[in-house]
């Protein structure tokens, strides 16, 4: 079974930064587009960002554009999300996905994005 693991979540004050990481050592990581979703309590899982298999193409949700940056290191089979200027509304569980069903050409739906999902890492931003 393929294991995908996120790390880097935590509690931070508004305006602060966090860097999330996601590793998938058992996958041919470089073959797949990757992305991040988040889910706040009582809300649907929403797409945050994606990167193409090479990492040269990236997209962001409007709510995080200019504040978050997605990157990947295919040699290390690692995906990252640098989150700056965090806001209380960024509070959510963050999930990475290595997708087998989507390309990074815009937003993704959590319902239709198939692939390898991590278990999530909690990000809490205090005001």
N, C-alpha and C positions, 0 to 999 in steps of 0.2 A: 504494500500500500504506500502510495506517495505521501510523504509528509511535507506540509507547508507550514512554516512557523513565522509568526510576526513577533516583533519585539520593539521596545522603545517608547511605549505609551507611558503616561503618568499624569501627574497633576502639575499644572503650570498656571501662572497668573496671566491675565489678559495682556497681550502685547509680547508675550514670551515666545519661545521656539521649542519645538521638539523635532526629533528625527526618527521616523519609523523605518524599520527594516523588515524584510521578508526573505526567507531563504527556502530553497527547494532543492536540496542536494541530490535527490534521487531522480530528477527530471533532466531531460535534454532541454535545459532552460532556454537556450538561445533560439529555439524553434518557435517560441510562443510569444504573442503579445501579452502584456501584463497590465494590471490595473489595481486601483484602490477604490473601495466603497466604504461608506460609513452608515451607521444606524444609531439614531438617537432613540431613547425610550419612547415607545408609543408611536414611532414613525416608521415608515418604510425604509428599507435599505436604499441608499442613494449613491449614485456614481460620483466619484471625486475626480479621478484622473486616469489616463491610460498612456502607455508607451508601446510603440511598435517593437517587433522582435529585435531590431538593431538599436532601439532607443533614439533613433534620429527623429521620429515623429512622436509628438506628445500632444495631448489635449487635456483641458481642464474644465471643470464646471465653473460657471460664472462666479459662484459664491467663493471660490478659492483662487481664482485667477490672479496672478500677481503676488500671491502670498505663499503658495505651495509650489514645490518643484519635485517632479518625479524623475528618477534616474535608475539605471540598471547597470550592473556589472556582470556580463555574461560569463566571464571567466570564473567569477566567484559564485555564480548562480544566486545573485542577490538583487533584490529590488528595494528601492528606498523612496521615502517621501519626506522631504524637508518641509516643515511647516513653520512659517514665520508669521509674525503679527497675529498671533492667535486671538480668537474672539470667543466669548462664552458660547456662542451658537455653534462653534466647532466641536463642542463636547459631544462625544459619540464613541461607540465601539468601531474601530477601524479594521477593515478586512482587506487582505490582498488576494488577488486571484491571478492565476496563470491560466489563460483561457485557451480552450480548444475550439471555440465557436465564434469568436468575434475578431474583428480587425480594429485597429485604433484609427478611426476616422471620425470620431465624434463620441457622443455620450453612449453609454451602455445601460441596459436594463438588467437589474439583478435577477429578474425572473427568467431571462433568456440567456444569460451568460453562463455557459457551461465550462467546466474546467476544474482546476484544483484550487480549492479555497482554504485559506487559513482559518484558525479558530478565533482570531480577532485579538486586538489589543486596545485597552481602554485609554481614551484621551479625555481629560477633564480640565476645562479652562475656567478658572475662577475670576469673578469680576472685581 
